[in-house]
Amino acid sequence: MTTIDSATEEERDGARSMRRFLPAVLIITLFSGFRYLLGLISQILIARSFGSQPAMDAYVAAVTLPQFISVGVIGSLGIVLLPIFTKEHREKGSAHAWEAASNFLSICIVVFFGFTLLGIFLSRPFLSTTVPGLDRNTLDSSVTLARIVWPSIIGSGLFTILSVLYHAENRFTYVSAVPVVAGTVYILFLLLFIPAFGILGVACASLLGAVIQGVLLLPPLLRRGYLRFHLLPVLPATRKAFRNLLPLLIAGLLARFIPVAERFFASFLPPGRLAQIGYAFRLLSVPAAVIGLGLGTVVFPKLSSEAADTDWGAFHSTLNRALRIIFMPVALSLALLVPLSVPLVRFLFERGSFSPHDTIAVAAFFSLYSFSLFGTGLGEVTGRALYALQNIKVLAGLEGVLVTFYLFFTPILIRSLGAGGLPLAYSLLTFTSVLFHLVFLRRFLDLRGLLRSWTRTLAAALTAFVTAHYLSRLAFPPFLLLLFSSTVSILVFSLILWLFGDRDFRLFFKTLSSFRIIPRNLDSFSHGKILP
């Protein structure tokens, strides 16, 4: 068995491994970028039509609980399934692994339908509890919208579980492209439905987009007979997955409870604030997902495999290199987003019903939210490392403490800072969360190496921040200002890291320079198979 002390000897192996999976990271990041670009376009269409009107407050309130279930409950299913599917495949072969996956998926589909029916029939009491500050008319509108949106969790659930099965076999390209297709269809539905149905059209488009996203992953698996409806009997591997799910479910629900609490607090603010905070949070989701999703998705199977094999030297090397690499886009994004928040929001949203007043408010909220990128970006790696180590009870307890703390100090911040206290509280919470992750992972961390790397990156990011701040004062149109300021700042950031001789940056740059859109053997659909 390899020990942590031998991690230095395996640094070269870690670098070679990083060269192998960095193309997959770039593939997922590229498609995620397209996906969230389409999401931005959809938000632009919605903002132009509704701005911060009460209809938008109603929609933001309506989607809060379905999104909470999709992320907090359904998102946990994939994390539970991946290690068990991998173990079944390794110990009993592909047939047993896919039988267990079919059993797990069949039960989950029944549960998704149950959640949907519950949400539809109890929409009013749910909303009366989660957003009690809304006026009666807005609440009535929100109930109608929620009943349309609730079935979208079925599509989200299918996509979450099936994508994990693809990732378990290192198949990333097709599953990463599906949300891009669904996002394109969503925009087309918005263009068709908004003129005809108003805010109801947004809810209908959201439902159809989610269903399409889940359904598109099914045909390649069904065509080759890998999946079938298998509800009973419940297999031992499935029972183990659901036993492991409980503490993870608690952790996931607590971690995703924050947006629900935010909507609760925001419902008591003046009309329009709920919509403005919703725009800022959705805008933040673009860099948050693009930064961490690619690396987290690819690193998780690798960390899970190394933990299962008790190969702690490789685990140490993978974790530390991933933390060094993820810190670069996190620091750079923060250096660009804060000084350029006003021209960014103005360029994206300020048209139609979205006023200059909305621009200033959303930009201020977005700047405060941006500081959460440190927590969410690093947390994509540290959280998955803890999942790979099966430290789920630790995560559940940690999230419980953090949520309790959030519920205590957020009202204090709101009383002191007004609506700005909400995004600031979220940023403080995510930063605190990742600090606790690092404490629990300390025996696997090369703290001196991480601090040296992060210090170099922070120095480069600070220089880029100052550059972007001064360039943001130029009297350019918003698009040209964003393009020029961000380009110059990125070049400054890259030059400083290059001069520092940062090995991880040079490795990333070398991989990027030789990057192919579809690397050979990355996605075996081109070879007509899913499993080796």
C-alpha positions as CSV (number, residue, x, y, z in Angstrom):
1,M,0.0,0.0,0.0
2,T,1.3,3.5,-0.8
3,T,1.6,5.9,2.0
4,I,1.2,9.7,2.1
5,D,5.0,10.0,2.8
6,S,5.7,8.7,-0.7
7,A,3.5,11.3,-2.4
8,T,6.6,13.3,-3.5
9,E,7.9,10.2,-5.3
10,E,4.7,10.0,-7.2
11,E,4.6,13.6,-8.3
12,R,5.7,12.7,-11.8
13,D,3.0,10.1,-12.0
14,G,0.5,12.7,-10.8
15,A,1.6,15.1,-13.5
16,R,1.2,12.3,-16.2
17,S,-2.2,11.5,-14.8
18,M,-3.2,15.2,-14.9
19,R,-2.2,15.3,-18.5
20,R,-4.5,12.4,-19.2
21,F,-7.6,13.8,-17.5
22,L,-7.1,17.5,-18.2
23,P,-8.5,17.1,-21.8
24,A,-11.7,15.6,-20.2
25,V,-11.8,18.6,-17.8
26,L,-11.5,20.9,-20.7
27,I,-14.2,19.0,-22.7
28,I,-16.7,19.4,-19.8
29,T,-15.7,23.0,-19.1
30,L,-16.2,23.9,-22.8
31,F,-19.6,22.3,-22.9
32,S,-20.5,23.8,-19.6
33,G,-19.5,27.2,-20.9
34,F,-21.8,26.7,-23.9
35,R,-24.6,25.5,-21.6
36,Y,-24.4,28.5,-19.2
37,L,-24.0,30.9,-22.1
38,L,-27.3,29.6,-23.3
39,G,-28.6,30.0,-19.8
40,L,-27.5,33.6,-19.9
41,I,-29.2,34.2,-23.2
42,S,-32.4,32.8,-21.7
43,Q,-32.0,35.1,-18.7
44,I,-31.6,38.0,-21.0
45,L,-34.8,37.2,-22.8
46,I,-36.6,36.8,-19.4
47,A,-35.1,40.1,-18.0
48,R,-36.1,42.0,-21.2
49,S,-39.7,40.8,-20.8
50,F,-40.2,41.0,-17.1
51,G,-37.4,43.0,-15.4
52,S,-38.0,43.1,-11.6
53,Q,-41.8,43.1,-11.9
54,P,-44.0,41.1,-9.5
55,A,-44.4,38.4,-12.1
56,M,-40.7,37.7,-11.9
57,D,-40.9,37.7,-8.1
58,A,-43.6,35.0,-8.5
59,Y,-41.5,32.9,-10.8
60,V,-38.4,33.0,-8.6
61,A,-40.5,31.9,-5.7
62,A,-42.2,29.2,-7.7
63,V,-38.9,27.5,-8.8
64,T,-37.2,27.6,-5.5
65,L,-38.6,24.3,-4.0
66,P,-38.4,22.3,-7.2
67,Q,-34.7,23.4,-7.6
68,F,-34.1,22.6,-4.0
69,I,-35.4,19.0,-4.6
70,S,-33.4,18.7,-7.9
71,V,-30.1,19.8,-6.3
72,G,-30.4,18.8,-2.7
73,V,-32.1,15.4,-3.1
74,I,-31.6,14.3,-6.7
75,G,-28.0,15.7,-6.8
76,S,-27.1,13.3,-3.9
77,L,-28.2,10.2,-5.8
78,G,-25.4,10.4,-8.3
79,I,-22.8,10.7,-5.6
80,V,-24.1,7.6,-3.9
81,L,-24.5,5.6,-7.1
82,L,-21.0,6.2,-8.5
83,P,-18.8,4.3,-5.9
84,I,-21.3,1.4,-5.8
85,F,-21.6,1.0,-9.5
86,T,-17.8,1.2,-9.8
87,K,-17.4,-1.5,-7.1
88,E,-20.0,-3.8,-8.6
89,H,-18.4,-3.5,-12.1
90,R,-15.0,-4.2,-10.7
91,E,-16.0,-7.2,-8.4
92,K,-18.9,-8.8,-10.3
93,G,-18.7,-7.6,-13.8
94,S,-20.7,-5.3,-16.1
95,A,-23.9,-7.3,-16.1
96,H,-24.3,-7.1,-12.3
97,A,-23.3,-3.4,-12.3
98,W,-25.9,-2.5,-14.9
99,E,-28.6,-4.6,-13.2
100,A,-28.0,-2.8,-9.9
101,A,-28.1,0.6,-11.8
102,S,-31.4,-0.4,-13.4
103,N,-32.9,-1.3,-10.0
104,F,-31.7,1.9,-8.4
105,L,-33.0,4.0,-11.3
106,S,-36.4,2.3,-11.4
107,I,-37.0,3.0,-7.7
108,C,-35.8,6.6,-8.1
109,I,-38.3,7.2,-11.0
110,V,-41.2,6.2,-8.8
111,V,-39.9,8.5,-6.1
112,F,-39.6,11.4,-8.6
113,F,-43.2,10.9,-9.6
114,G,-44.2,10.9,-5.9
115,F,-42.3,14.2,-5.3
116,T,-44.0,15.7,-8.3
117,L,-47.5,14.8,-7.2
118,L,-46.8,16.1,-3.7
119,G,-45.4,19.4,-5.0
120,I,-48.4,19.9,-7.4
121,F,-51.1,19.3,-4.7
122,L,-49.3,21.2,-1.9
123,S,-47.9,24.1,-3.9
124,R,-49.9,26.7,-1.9
125,P,-49.0,25.6,1.6
126,F,-45.4,25.1,0.5
127,L,-45.1,28.6,-0.9
128,S,-47.0,30.2,2.0
129,T,-44.3,28.7,4.3
130,T,-41.2,29.5,2.2
131,V,-42.1,33.0,0.9
132,P,-44.6,34.3,3.4
133,G,-43.8,38.0,2.7
134,L,-45.3,37.9,-0.9
135,D,-48.6,39.8,-1.4
136,R,-51.7,37.7,-2.2
137,N,-51.7,38.3,-6.0
138,T,-48.0,37.4,-6.4
139,L,-48.5,34.3,-4.2
140,D,-51.5,33.2,-6.4
141,S,-49.4,33.6,-9.5
142,S,-46.5,31.7,-7.9
143,V,-48.8,28.8,-7.0
144,T,-49.9,28.4,-10.6
145,L,-46.3,28.6,-11.9
146,A,-45.1,26.1,-9.3
147,R,-47.6,23.5,-10.5
148,I,-46.2,23.7,-14.0
149,V,-42.6,23.5,-12.9
150,W,-42.8,20.7,-10.4
151,P,-42.7,17.8,-13.0
152,S,-39.3,19.1,-14.2
153,I,-37.7,17.2,-11.3
154,I,-38.4,14.0,-13.2
155,G,-36.2,15.1,-16.1
156,S,-33.6,16.4,-13.8
157,G,-33.5,13.1,-11.9
158,L,-33.1,11.1,-15.1
159,F,-30.2,13.3,-16.2
160,T,-28.4,13.2,-12.9
161,I,-28.4,9.4,-12.5
162,L,-27.7,8.6,-16.1
163,S,-24.9,11.1,-16.4
164,V,-23.2,9.4,-13.4
165,L,-23.3,6.1,-15.3
166,Y,-21.6,7.7,-18.2
167,H,-19.0,9.3,-16.0
168,A,-18.3,6.1,-14.2
169,E,-17.0,4.7,-17.5
170,N,-15.1,8.0,-18.3
171,R,-17.6,8.9,-21.0
172,F,-17.9,12.7,-20.9
173,T,-18.5,14.1,-24.3
174,Y,-22.0,13.1,-25.1
175,V,-23.3,13.7,-21.6
176,S,-21.8,17.1,-21.6
177,A,-23.3,18.0,-25.0
178,V,-26.9,17.1,-24.0
179,P,-27.5,20.1,-21.7
180,V,-26.3,22.3,-24.6
181,V,-29.0,20.8,-26.9
182,A,-31.6,21.1,-24.1
183,G,-30.6,24.8,-23.5
184,T,-30.9,25.6,-27.1
185,V,-34.4,24.1,-27.2
186,Y,-35.3,26.0,-24.0
187,I,-34.5,29.3,-25.7
188,L,-36.6,28.4,-28.7
189,F,-39.5,27.6,-26.4
190,L,-39.0,31.0,-24.6
191,L,-39.2,32.8,-27.9
192,L,-42.4,31.0,-28.8
193,F,-44.1,30.9,-25.4
194,I,-43.4,34.3,-23.8
195,P,-45.3,36.4,-26.4
196,A,-48.3,34.0,-26.1
197,F,-48.4,33.2,-22.4
198,G,-46.2,35.7,-20.5
199,I,-44.6,34.4,-17.4
200,L,-46.5,31.1,-17.8
201,G,-44.6,30.5,-21.0
202,V,-41.3,30.7,-19.0
203,A,-42.5,27.9,-16.7
204,C,-43.6,25.7,-19.6
205,A,-40.3,26.2,-21.4
206,S,-38.4,25.3,-18.2
207,L,-40.4,22.1,-17.8
208,L,-39.9,21.0,-21.4
209,G,-36.2,21.8,-21.3
210,A,-35.7,19.7,-18.2
211,V,-37.6,16.7,-19.7
212,I,-35.6,16.8,-22.9
213,Q,-32.3,16.9,-21.0
214,G,-33.2,13.7,-19.2
215,V,-34.7,11.9,-22.1
216,L,-31.8,12.4,-24.5
217,L,-29.5,10.3,-22.4
218,L,-31.7,7.2,-22.5
219,P,-31.6,6.0,-26.2
220,P,-27.9,4.9,-26.3
221,L,-28.3,2.9,-23.1
222,L,-31.7,1.4,-24.0
223,R,-30.6,0.5,-27.5
224,R,-27.8,-1.6,-26.2
225,G,-29.8,-3.2,-23.4
226,Y,-27.9,-1.8,-20.5
227,L,-31.0,-0.5,-18.7
228,R,-34.4,-2.0,-18.1
229,F,-37.2,-1.3,-15.6
230,H,-36.4,-3.4,-12.6
231,L,-38.4,-2.4,-9.5
232,L,-38.5,-5.6,-7.5
233,P,-36.7,-7.4,-6.0
234,V,-34.5,-4.7,-4.4
235,L,-30.9,-5.8,-4.9
236,P,-28.3,-5.8,-2.1
237,A,-26.3,-3.1,-4.0
238,T,-29.4,-0.9,-4.3
239,R,-30.2,-1.3,-0.6
240,K,-26.6,-0.3,0.2
241,A,-26.9,2.7,-2.0
242,F,-30.1,3.9,-0.2
243,R,-28.5,3.2,3.2
244,N,-25.6,5.4,2.2
245,L,-28.0,8.0,0.9
246,L,-29.5,9.0,4.2
247,P,-26.6,10.9,5.7
248,L,-25.6,12.3,2.3
249,L,-29.2,13.4,1.8
250,I,-29.2,15.2,5.1
251,A,-25.9,16.9,4.1
252,G,-27.2,17.8,0.6
253,L,-30.5,19.2,1.9
254,L,-28.8,21.3,4.5
255,A,-26.2,22.5,1.9
256,R,-28.9,23.5,-0.6
257,F,-31.3,24.9,2.0
258,I,-29.5,28.3,1.8
259,P,-31.3,29.4,-1.5
260,V,-34.6,28.5,0.2
261,A,-33.7,30.6,3.3
262,E,-32.6,33.4,1.0
263,R,-36.0,33.5,-0.7
264,F,-37.7,33.5,2.7
265,F,-35.8,36.5,3.8
266,A,-36.0,38.3,0.4
267,S,-39.8,37.9,0.4
268,F,-40.0,40.5,3.2
269,L,-37.9,43.0,1.2
270,P,-39.5,45.7,-1.1
271,P,-41.1,44.4,-4.3
272,G,-38.5,43.6,-7.0
273,R,-35.7,42.7,-4.6
274,L,-36.5,39.0,-4.9
275,A,-36.2,39.2,-8.7
276,Q,-33.0,41.2,-8.5
277,I,-31.4,38.8,-6.1
278,G,-32.5,36.0,-8.4
279,Y,-30.9,37.5,-11.4
280,A,-27.6,38.0,-9.5
281,F,-27.6,34.5,-8.2
282,R,-28.3,33.0,-11.6
283,L,-25.6,35.1,-13.1
284,L,-23.2,33.8,-10.4
285,S,-24.1,30.2,-11.3
286,V,-22.3,30.6,-14.7
287,P,-18.7,31.1,-13.4
288,A,-19.4,28.9,-10.4
289,A,-20.4,25.9,-12.6
290,V,-17.9,26.5,-15.4
291,I,-15.0,26.8,-12.9
292,G,-15.6,23.7,-10.8
293,L,-17.8,21.4,-12.8
294,G,-15.3,20.1,-15.2
295,L,-12.5,19.4,-12.8
296,G,-14.8,18.1,-10.0
297,T,-16.6,15.8,-12.4
298,V,-13.4,14.2,-13.7
299,V,-11.5,14.1,-10.4
300,F,-14.3,12.5,-8.4
301,P,-14.2,9.0,-10.1
302,K,-10.4,9.2,-9.8
303,L,-10.4,10.0,-6.1
304,S,-13.1,7.4,-5.5
305,S,-11.0,4.7,-7.2
306,E,-7.8,5.7,-5.3
307,A,-9.6,5.7,-2.0
308,A,-11.2,2.3,-2.7
309,D,-7.7,1.0,-3.5
310,T,-6.2,2.7,-0.4
311,D,-3.7,4.2,-2.7
312,W,-3.2,7.2,-0.5
313,G,-0.1,8.5,-2.3
314,A,-2.0,8.9,-5.5
315,F,-5.0,10.3,-3.6
316,H,-2.7,12.9,-2.0
317,S,-1.2,13.8,-5.4
318,T,-4.5,14.1,-7.2
319,L,-6.2,16.2,-4.5
320,N,-3.3,18.7,-4.1
321,R,-2.8,19.2,-7.8
322,A,-6.6,19.6,-8.3
323,L,-6.7,22.3,-5.5
324,R,-3.8,24.1,-7.0
325,I,-5.3,24.1,-10.5
326,I,-8.9,25.1,-9.4
327,F,-7.6,28.1,-7.5
328,M,-6.3,29.7,-10.7
329,P,-9.7,30.2,-12.4
330,V,-11.3,31.0,-9.1
331,A,-8.9,33.9,-8.3
332,L,-9.0,35.2,-11.9
333,S,-12.8,35.1,-12.1
334,L,-13.1,37.2,-8.9
335,A,-10.5,39.6,-10.1
336,L,-12.6,40.2,-13.3
337,L,-16.2,40.0,-12.0
338,V,-16.1,42.5,-9.2
339,P,-14.6,45.5,-11.0
340,L,-16.6,44.7,-14.2
341,S,-19.9,43.8,-12.6
342,V,-21.8,47.0,-13.7
343,P,-20.8,46.9,-17.4
344,L,-21.4,43.1,-17.4
345,V,-25.0,43.4,-16.0
346,R,-25.6,46.4,-18.2
347,F,-24.5,44.6,-21.4
348,L,-26.5,41.4,-20.5
349,F,-29.7,42.7,-19.1
350,E,-30.4,46.4,-19.5
351,R,-33.0,46.5,-22.1
352,G,-36.8,46.4,-22.3
353,S,-38.3,46.1,-18.8
354,F,-34.9,45.8,-17.1
355,S,-34.0,49.4,-16.0
356,P,-30.7,51.2,-15.2
357,H,-31.9,51.0,-11.5
358,D,-32.1,47.3,-11.8
359,T,-28.6,47.2,-13.3
360,I,-27.0,49.0,-10.3
361,A,-28.9,46.8,-7.8
362,V,-28.1,43.5,-9.6
363,A,-24.4,44.4,-10.1
364,A,-24.1,45.2,-6.4
365,F,-25.6,41.9,-5.4
366,F,-23.5,40.1,-8.0
367,S,-20.3,41.6,-6.7
368,L,-21.1,40.4,-3.1
369,Y,-22.0,36.9,-4.4
370,S,-18.8,36.7,-6.4
371,F,-16.7,36.2,-3.2
372,S,-18.5,32.9,-2.8
373,L,-16.4,31.5,-5.7
374,F,-13.6,30.8,-3.3
375,G,-15.9,28.5,-1.4
376,T,-17.8,26.9,-4.2
377,G,-14.8,26.5,-6.5
378,L,-12.5,24.8,-4.0
379,G,-15.5,23.0,-2.5
380,E,-16.0,21.2,-5.8
381,V,-12.7,19.4,-5.1
382,T,-12.7,19.2,-1.3
383,G,-16.4,18.1,-1.1
384,R,-15.9,15.3,-3.6
385,A,-12.7,14.2,-1.8
386,L,-14.7,13.8,1.4
387,Y,-17.4,11.9,-0.5
388,A,-14.7,9.7,-2.0
389,L,-13.5,9.0,1.6
390,Q,-17.1,8.3,2.6
391,N,-17.0,10.9,5.3
392,I,-20.7,11.6,4.7
393,K,-21.7,11.9,8.4
394,V,-19.0,14.5,8.9
395,L,-20.4,16.5,6.0
396,A,-23.9,16.2,7.3
397,G,-22.9,17.5,10.7
398,L,-20.9,20.3,9.3
399,E,-23.7,21.5,7.0
400,G,-26.1,21.4,10.0
401,V,-23.8,23.6,12.0
402,L,-23.2,26.0,9.1
403,V,-26.9,26.3,8.2
404,T,-27.8,27.0,11.9
405,F,-25.1,29.7,11.9
406,Y,-26.4,31.2,8.6
407,L,-30.0,31.4,9.9
408,F,-28.6,33.3,13.0
409,F,-26.3,35.8,11.4
410,T,-28.2,36.5,8.1
411,P,-31.0,38.6,9.7
412,I,-28.3,40.6,11.6
413,L,-26.6,41.4,8.3
414,I,-29.9,42.3,6.6
415,R,-30.7,44.7,9.4
416,S,-27.3,46.3,9.1
417,L,-26.7,46.3,5.4
418,G,-30.2,45.9,3.9
419,A,-30.7,43.5,1.0
420,G,-26.9,43.3,0.5
421,G,-26.7,41.2,3.6
422,L,-28.1,38.2,1.8
423,P,-25.3,37.7,-0.8
424,L,-22.7,38.6,1.8
425,A,-24.0,36.0,4.2
426,Y,-23.9,33.4,1.4
427,S,-20.3,34.2,0.5
428,L,-19.2,34.0,4.2
429,L,-21.0,30.7,4.5
430,T,-19.3,29.1,1.5
431,F,-15.9,30.4,2.6
432,T,-16.4,28.9,6.1
433,S,-17.6,25.6,4.7
434,V,-14.5,25.0,2.5
435,L,-12.2,26.0,5.5
436,F,-13.8,23.1,7.5
437,H,-13.3,20.8,4.5
438,L,-9.6,21.6,4.4
439,V,-9.3,21.0,8.2
440,F,-10.9,17.5,7.8
441,L,-8.6,16.7,4.8
442,R,-5.4,18.1,6.4
443,R,-3.6,14.8,6.5
444,F,-3.9,14.5,2.8
445,L,-2.8,18.1,2.1
446,D,0.6,19.5,1.2
447,L,-0.1,22.8,3.0
448,R,3.2,24.4,2.3
449,G,3.0,23.6,-1.4
450,L,-0.6,24.8,-1.6
451,L,0.1,28.1,0.2
452,R,3.1,28.8,-2.1
453,S,1.0,28.1,-5.2
454,W,-2.0,30.0,-3.9
455,T,0.2,33.0,-2.9
456,R,1.5,33.2,-6.5
457,T,-2.0,32.9,-7.9
458,L,-3.3,35.6,-5.5
459,A,-0.5,38.0,-6.5
460,A,-1.3,37.5,-10.2
461,A,-5.1,37.9,-9.5
462,L,-4.5,41.1,-7.5
463,T,-2.6,42.6,-10.4
464,A,-5.4,41.6,-12.8
465,F,-8.0,43.1,-10.4
466,V,-6.2,46.4,-10.3
467,T,-5.8,46.3,-14.1
468,A,-9.5,45.6,-14.6
469,H,-10.5,48.3,-12.1
470,Y,-8.7,51.0,-13.9
471,L,-9.7,49.8,-17.4
472,S,-13.4,49.7,-16.3
473,R,-13.3,53.5,-16.2
474,L,-12.8,53.8,-19.9
475,A,-15.7,55.4,-21.8
476,F,-16.3,52.4,-24.1
477,P,-19.6,50.7,-24.9
478,P,-20.3,47.9,-22.4
479,F,-19.3,45.0,-24.8
480,L,-16.1,46.6,-25.9
481,L,-15.2,47.6,-22.3
482,L,-15.8,44.0,-21.2
483,L,-13.8,42.5,-24.0
484,F,-10.9,44.9,-23.8
485,S,-10.6,44.9,-19.9
486,S,-11.0,41.2,-19.5
487,T,-8.5,40.4,-22.3
488,V,-5.8,42.7,-20.9
489,S,-6.4,41.5,-17.4
490,I,-6.2,37.8,-18.4
491,L,-3.0,38.4,-20.2
492,V,-1.5,40.2,-17.2
493,F,-2.6,37.3,-14.9
494,S,-1.1,34.7,-17.3
495,L,2.2,36.6,-17.7
496,I,2.8,36.9,-14.0
497,L,2.2,33.2,-13.4
498,W,4.4,32.4,-16.3
499,L,7.2,34.6,-14.9
500,F,6.7,33.0,-11.5
501,G,7.4,29.6,-13.2
502,D,4.2,28.1,-11.9
503,R,4.3,24.4,-13.0
504,D,0.6,23.8,-12.8
505,F,-0.1,26.9,-15.0
506,R,2.5,25.8,-17.5
507,L,1.0,22.3,-17.6
508,F,-2.5,23.7,-18.1
509,F,-1.2,26.0,-20.8
510,K,0.6,23.1,-22.6
511,T,-2.6,21.0,-22.4
512,L,-4.7,23.8,-23.7
513,S,-2.4,24.5,-26.6
514,S,-2.6,20.9,-27.8
515,F,-6.3,20.5,-26.9
516,R,-8.7,18.7,-29.3
517,I,-12.4,19.1,-29.1
518,I,-13.0,15.3,-29.1
519,P,-9.8,13.5,-28.0
520,R,-9.4,9.9,-29.2
521,N,-10.9,7.3,-26.9
522,L,-12.4,10.0,-24.6
523,D,-16.0,9.2,-25.6
524,S,-16.5,5.6,-26.7
525,F,-19.8,6.3,-28.4
526,S,-17.7,6.9,-31.5
527,H,-16.6,3.2,-31.1
528,G,-20.1,1.9,-30.7
529,K,-19.8,0.8,-27.0
530,I,-20.2,2.2,-23.5
531,L,-18.3,-0.4,-21.5
532,P,-14.8,-1.7,-22.4
